[in-house]
Amino acid sequence: MVITVTDPDPAAVADAVSALARGELIVIPTETVYGLAADADNPAALKRLYDVKDREEGKPVASLISNTDMIEHTGIQLSNSAKLLAEAFWPGPLTLILPSGGGFRGFRMPDHPVALAVIRAHGRPLAASSANRSGEPDATTVEEAMASLGDSVSVYIDSGPARHKTPSTVVRVDRDELHILREGALTDSDIRAVFRN
């Protein structure tokens, strides 16, 4: 199913959330590239996401959130540096990698009204990765996502071309130390400026 909306439409959001509840995959727009999403709490759905992308097992995916409370509900506390970055760039093209138990977990709050509406209605984080098979170019339109993923996705939400067409910037924050793992829509200077002000 392809749904074309540029603003949060209750029927479109309901269709996407219903698919997630059934353990199916959806494609949602973000301000960077289109994302392939699943219910993060459903192991079978998460496995399906990895299988469809042909993603290396164990390679982490981000959790899409609509507010920082969703992070705290996972038991992860935001450090001062993480809070500064979140306040400066969320919603926006920043993925924060935060300590979680013995490892790390990534979170992103996309700056797109449709994506935020779906996450909010779902009520908890979505596991998400770019809407393409591993090794293929990121999808900046729903047509590119469909060409890559085909009928393995139940619901495609089409909101037109992505605004940035560049993935999010990935920053790991560990004990208030910053490590920029991937420079994307935000530059190193953008990130560092937050700590110089």
C-alpha positions, 0 to 999 in steps of 0.5 A: 500500500502506498499512501501519499501525504505531506501532513499527518493524516489520521487515516494514514497514520492509523494504517501505518500503526496497524501494520506495525502492530501486525509485525509488518514493515513500513517506509516513512519519510524523514527530512534526510532519507526515507526510513524502513521501520519496524516495531522495536519491541517485536523480535520477529519484525526486527529480524524481518527488517534485517532480512529485507535489508540483507543487513549484517546480523548484529549491526545495530539500527537506530530507534526513532523517537518522538520525544526524549521521554522515550529514551528515559523509558528504556532506562537510559539517562541522557548525559549533559552533553547528550541533552545539549545536542538533543536540545540543539538539534532535535527534531533534526538530522542527528542520531545520538549513540548512547551507553546502554547496559554493556553497549550502545544504542542509537536514537533519532528524532526526525524533523518530519511531521508525518514520521513524528505522528506515526511514532507518537501514535505507535507509542514507543520507539521504532527500529529503523534504518535507511529504506534500501537494501544494504550496499544500495544508495539511500532512498530519497524518494518513495519510488527509490525505496519501492524499487529497492524493497518491493512488496516486502514492505506493507505500507509506504508513506510518500511525502515527496523528495527528502529535504536534505537527501543526506543521512543523519549525522551520527554522534556517540556520547560516552561520559560527555565525550563526543565521537562523530562516527558519521558526518551527514546533514550536520557538520562537525562544526555544527556539532562542536559549536554547541559546546563552544557557546 
